[in-house]
Amino acid sequence: MNVQRSWATPIAAGAFLLSAVTGVLIFFHVDSGLNKAAHEWLSWLLLGGVVLHVLANLGGFKRHFSSRGGLAVMGAFALVLALSFIAPAAKGEPPFMASVRALSDAPLSTLALVARQTPEALRAKLAAEGLQPSSDTQTLGELAGPDMRRRTRILARVLAAGTPTAQ
């Protein structure tokens, strides 16, 4: 396959510019519009452009495998890549769990206010979830049990389907 440098290198350079700028914007949380989508999807252009660039410059690329410096640099990046697959130790529960815990430990009357529903409507929705509320002083935690995933799912349904109360 005869890859021409005259177009392989500009593709690699242009895709690198796109990926670098959008990556920096995302890193500093100043991305807007389609920056993130462009970074994620158009980075495939960078991958393709680099492959074409390597093919167009195969002789020079192969020489990097015969020098200690080139091997050391590529080996260092390979090591960083391998280390990036190691998951860091968990640091407690996710931050949103404090909210889930607080809402699920609040009396149903309070949860109804947060959900912008009447206590009766909330009790009906909880009954539809298979729970058996009998009092507004009960909590979702009492009704659903200790399973935080279940509490989170129920809260998401109750809060998303809120029927505003007359205020």
MODELLER restraints for C-alpha pairs under 7 A, 6 or more apart:
rsr = mdl.restraints
at = mdl.atoms
rsr.add(forms.Gaussian(group=physical.xy_distance, feature=features.Distance(at['CA:3:A'], at['CA:52:A']), mean=6.68, stdev=0.5))
rsr.add(forms.Gaussian(group=physical.xy_distance, feature=features.Distance(at['CA:3:A'], at['CA:55:A']), mean=6.47, stdev=0.5))
rsr.add(forms.Gaussian(group=physical.xy_distance, feature=features.Distance(at['CA:3:A'], at['CA:56:A']), mean=5.07, stdev=0.5))
rsr.add(forms.Gaussian(group=physical.xy_distance, feature=features.Distance(at['CA:4:A'], at['CA:56:A']), mean=5.99, stdev=0.5))
rsr.add(forms.Gaussian(group=physical.xy_distance, feature=features.Distance(at['CA:5:A'], at['CA:53:A']), mean=6.76, stdev=0.5))
rsr.add(forms.Gaussian(group=physical.xy_distance, feature=features.Distance(at['CA:5:A'], at['CA:56:A']), mean=5.51, stdev=0.5))
rsr.add(forms.Gaussian(group=physical.xy_distance, feature=features.Distance(at['CA:8:A'], at['CA:49:A']), mean=6.05, stdev=0.5))
rsr.add(forms.Gaussian(group=physical.xy_distance, feature=features.Distance(at['CA:8:A'], at['CA:52:A']), mean=5.37, stdev=0.5))
rsr.add(forms.Gaussian(group=physical.xy_distance, feature=features.Distance(at['CA:8:A'], at['CA:53:A']), mean=5.05, stdev=0.5))
rsr.add(forms.Gaussian(group=physical.xy_distance, feature=features.Distance(at['CA:9:A'], at['CA:53:A']), mean=5.45, stdev=0.5))
rsr.add(forms.Gaussian(group=physical.xy_distance, feature=features.Distance(at['CA:11:A'], at['CA:49:A']), mean=5.19, stdev=0.5))
rsr.add(forms.Gaussian(group=physical.xy_distance, feature=features.Distance(at['CA:12:A'], at['CA:46:A']), mean=5.67, stdev=0.5))
rsr.add(forms.Gaussian(group=physical.xy_distance, feature=features.Distance(at['CA:12:A'], at['CA:49:A']), mean=4.07, stdev=0.5))
rsr.add(forms.Gaussian(group=physical.xy_distance, feature=features.Distance(at['CA:12:A'], at['CA:50:A']), mean=5.32, stdev=0.5))
rsr.add(forms.Gaussian(group=physical.xy_distance, feature=features.Distance(at['CA:12:A'], at['CA:53:A']), mean=6.64, stdev=0.5))
rsr.add(forms.Gaussian(group=physical.xy_distance, feature=features.Distance(at['CA:15:A'], at['CA:43:A']), mean=6.87, stdev=0.5))
rsr.add(forms.Gaussian(group=physical.xy_distance, feature=features.Distance(at['CA:15:A'], at['CA:45:A']), mean=5.79, stdev=0.5))
rsr.add(forms.Gaussian(group=physical.xy_distance, feature=features.Distance(at['CA:15:A'], at['CA:46:A']), mean=4.67, stdev=0.5))
rsr.add(forms.Gaussian(group=physical.xy_distance, feature=features.Distance(at['CA:16:A'], at['CA:46:A']), mean=5.81, stdev=0.5))
rsr.add(forms.Gaussian(group=physical.xy_distance, feature=features.Distance(at['CA:19:A'], at['CA:39:A']), mean=5.49, stdev=0.5))
rsr.add(forms.Gaussian(group=physical.xy_distance, feature=features.Distance(at['CA:19:A'], at['CA:43:A']), mean=5.95, stdev=0.5))
rsr.add(forms.Gaussian(group=physical.xy_distance, feature=features.Distance(at['CA:22:A'], at['CA:35:A']), mean=5.63, stdev=0.5))
rsr.add(forms.Gaussian(group=physical.xy_distance, feature=features.Distance(at['CA:22:A'], at['CA:36:A']), mean=6.84, stdev=0.5))
rsr.add(forms.Gaussian(group=physical.xy_distance, feature=features.Distance(at['CA:22:A'], at['CA:39:A']), mean=5.63, stdev=0.5))
rsr.add(forms.Gaussian(group=physical.xy_distance, feature=features.Distance(at['CA:23:A'], at['CA:39:A']), mean=6.54, stdev=0.5))
rsr.add(forms.Gaussian(group=physical.xy_distance, feature=features.Distance(at['CA:25:A'], at['CA:31:A']), mean=4.86, stdev=0.5))
rsr.add(forms.Gaussian(group=physical.xy_distance, feature=features.Distance(at['CA:26:A'], at['CA:36:A']), mean=6.76, stdev=0.5))
rsr.add(forms.Gaussian(group=physical.xy_distance, feature=features.Distance(at['CA:54:A'], at['CA:61:A']), mean=6.50, stdev=0.5))
rsr.add(forms.Gaussian(group=physical.xy_distance, feature=features.Distance(at['CA:64:A'], at['CA:70:A']), mean=4.82, stdev=0.5))
rsr.add(forms.Gaussian(group=physical.xy_distance, feature=features.Distance(at['CA:64:A'], at['CA:71:A']), mean=6.70, stdev=0.5))
rsr.add(forms.Gaussian(group=physical.xy_distance, feature=features.Distance(at['CA:65:A'], at['CA:71:A']), mean=5.65, stdev=0.5))
rsr.add(forms.Gaussian(group=physical.xy_distance, feature=features.Distance(at['CA:100:A'], at['CA:152:A']), mean=6.27, stdev=0.5))
rsr.add(forms.Gaussian(group=physical.xy_distance, feature=features.Distance(at['CA:103:A'], at['CA:111:A']), mean=6.41, stdev=0.5))
rsr.add(forms.Gaussian(group=physical.xy_distance, feature=features.Distance(at['CA:104:A'], at['CA:139:A']), mean=6.11, stdev=0.5))
rsr.add(forms.Gaussian(group=physical.xy_distance, feature=features.Distance(at['CA:104:A'], at['CA:140:A']), mean=4.72, stdev=0.5))
rsr.add(forms.Gaussian(group=physical.xy_distance, feature=features.Distance(at['CA:104:A'], at['CA:141:A']), mean=5.06, stdev=0.5))
rsr.add(forms.Gaussian(group=physical.xy_distance, feature=features.Distance(at['CA:104:A'], at['CA:151:A']), mean=6.79, stdev=0.5))
rsr.add(forms.Gaussian(group=physical.xy_distance, feature=features.Distance(at['CA:105:A'], at['CA:139:A']), mean=5.40, stdev=0.5))
rsr.add(forms.Gaussian(group=physical.xy_distance, feature=features.Distance(at['CA:105:A'], at['CA:140:A']), mean=6.36, stdev=0.5))
rsr.add(forms.Gaussian(group=physical.xy_distance, feature=features.Distance(at['CA:105:A'], at['CA:141:A']), mean=5.55, stdev=0.5))
rsr.add(forms.Gaussian(group=physical.xy_distance, feature=features.Distance(at['CA:106:A'], at['CA:139:A']), mean=5.60, stdev=0.5))
rsr.add(forms.Gaussian(group=physical.xy_distance, feature=features.Distance(at['CA:107:A'], at['CA:136:A']), mean=6.32, stdev=0.5))
rsr.add(forms.Gaussian(group=physical.xy_distance, feature=features.Distance(at['CA:107:A'], at['CA:137:A']), mean=4.82, stdev=0.5))
rsr.add(forms.Gaussian(group=physical.xy_distance, feature=features.Distance(at['CA:107:A'], at['CA:138:A']), mean=5.36, stdev=0.5))
rsr.add(forms.Gaussian(group=physical.xy_distance, feature=features.Distance(at['CA:107:A'], at['CA:139:A']), mean=4.68, stdev=0.5))
rsr.add(forms.Gaussian(group=physical.xy_distance, feature=features.Distance(at['CA:108:A'], at['CA:119:A']), mean=6.92, stdev=0.5))
rsr.add(forms.Gaussian(group=physical.xy_distance, feature=features.Distance(at['CA:108:A'], at['CA:136:A']), mean=4.86, stdev=0.5))
rsr.add(forms.Gaussian(group=physical.xy_distance, feature=features.Distance(at['CA:108:A'], at['CA:137:A']), mean=5.90, stdev=0.5))
rsr.add(forms.Gaussian(group=physical.xy_distance, feature=features.Distance(at['CA:108:A'], at['CA:138:A']), mean=5.85, stdev=0.5))
rsr.add(forms.Gaussian(group=physical.xy_distance, feature=features.Distance(at['CA:108:A'], at['CA:139:A']), mean=5.45, stdev=0.5))
rsr.add(forms.Gaussian(group=physical.xy_distance, feature=features.Distance(at['CA:108:A'], at['CA:140:A']), mean=6.92, stdev=0.5))
rsr.add(forms.Gaussian(group=physical.xy_distance, feature=features.Distance(at['CA:109:A'], at['CA:119:A']), mean=5.70, stdev=0.5))
rsr.add(forms.Gaussian(group=physical.xy_distance, feature=features.Distance(at['CA:109:A'], at['CA:136:A']), mean=5.09, stdev=0.5))
rsr.add(forms.Gaussian(group=physical.xy_distance, feature=features.Distance(at['CA:109:A'], at['CA:137:A']), mean=6.67, stdev=0.5))
rsr.add(forms.Gaussian(group=physical.xy_distance, feature=features.Distance(at['CA:112:A'], at['CA:118:A']), mean=5.87, stdev=0.5))
rsr.add(forms.Gaussian(group=physical.xy_distance, feature=features.Distance(at['CA:112:A'], at['CA:119:A']), mean=5.30, stdev=0.5))
rsr.add(forms.Gaussian(group=physical.xy_distance, feature=features.Distance(at['CA:112:A'], at['CA:122:A']), mean=5.96, stdev=0.5))
rsr.add(forms.Gaussian(group=physical.xy_distance, feature=features.Distance(at['CA:115:A'], at['CA:158:A']), mean=6.91, stdev=0.5))
rsr.add(forms.Gaussian(group=physical.xy_distance, feature=features.Distance(at['CA:115:A'], at['CA:159:A']), mean=5.09, stdev=0.5))
rsr.add(forms.Gaussian(group=physical.xy_distance, feature=features.Distance(at['CA:115:A'], at['CA:162:A']), mean=5.51, stdev=0.5))
rsr.add(forms.Gaussian(group=physical.xy_distance, feature=features.Distance(at['CA:116:A'], at['CA:162:A']), mean=5.93, stdev=0.5))
rsr.add(forms.Gaussian(group=physical.xy_distance, feature=features.Distance(at['CA:116:A'], at['CA:163:A']), mean=6.23, stdev=0.5))
rsr.add(forms.Gaussian(group=physical.xy_distance, feature=features.Distance(at['CA:116:A'], at['CA:164:A']), mean=4.82, stdev=0.5))
rsr.add(forms.Gaussian(group=physical.xy_distance, feature=features.Distance(at['CA:116:A'], at['CA:165:A']), mean=5.65, stdev=0.5))
rsr.add(forms.Gaussian(group=physical.xy_distance, feature=features.Distance(at['CA:117:A'], at['CA:162:A']), mean=5.98, stdev=0.5))
rsr.add(forms.Gaussian(group=physical.xy_distance, feature=features.Distance(at['CA:117:A'], at['CA:163:A']), mean=5.34, stdev=0.5))
rsr.add(forms.Gaussian(group=physical.xy_distance, feature=features.Distance(at['CA:117:A'], at['CA:164:A']), mean=5.55, stdev=0.5))
rsr.add(forms.Gaussian(group=physical.xy_distance, feature=features.Distance(at['CA:117:A'], at['CA:165:A']), mean=5.27, stdev=0.5))
rsr.add(forms.Gaussian(group=physical.xy_distance, feature=features.Distance(at['CA:118:A'], at['CA:165:A']), mean=6.21, stdev=0.5))
rsr.add(forms.Gaussian(group=physical.xy_distance, feature=features.Distance(at['CA:119:A'], at['CA:136:A']), mean=6.88, stdev=0.5))
rsr.add(forms.Gaussian(group=physical.xy_distance, feature=features.Distance(at['CA:123:A'], at['CA:133:A']), mean=5.99, stdev=0.5))
rsr.add(forms.Gaussian(group=physical.xy_distance, feature=features.Distance(at['CA:125:A'], at['CA:158:A']), mean=6.85, stdev=0.5))
rsr.add(forms.Gaussian(group=physical.xy_distance, feature=features.Distance(at['CA:127:A'], at['CA:133:A']), mean=6.84, stdev=0.5))
rsr.add(forms.Gaussian(group=physical.xy_distance, feature=features.Distance(at['CA:131:A'], at['CA:143:A']), mean=6.13, stdev=0.5))
rsr.add(forms.Gaussian(group=physical.xy_distance, feature=features.Distance(at['CA:131:A'], at['CA:144:A']), mean=6.85, stdev=0.5))
rsr.add(forms.Gaussian(group=physical.xy_distance, feature=features.Distance(at['CA:132:A'], at['CA:143:A']), mean=6.96, stdev=0.5))
rsr.add(forms.Gaussian(group=physical.xy_distance, feature=features.Distance(at['CA:133:A'], at['CA:143:A']), mean=6.90, stdev=0.5))
rsr.add(forms.Gaussian(group=physical.xy_distance, feature=features.Distance(at['CA:141:A'], at['CA:151:A']), mean=6.99, stdev=0.5))
rsr.add(forms.Gaussian(group=physical.xy_distance, feature=features.Distance(at['CA:144:A'], at['CA:150:A']), mean=6.99, stdev=0.5))
rsr.add(forms.Gaussian(group=physical.xy_distance, feature=features.Distance(at['CA:144:A'], at['CA:151:A']), mean=6.29, stdev=0.5))
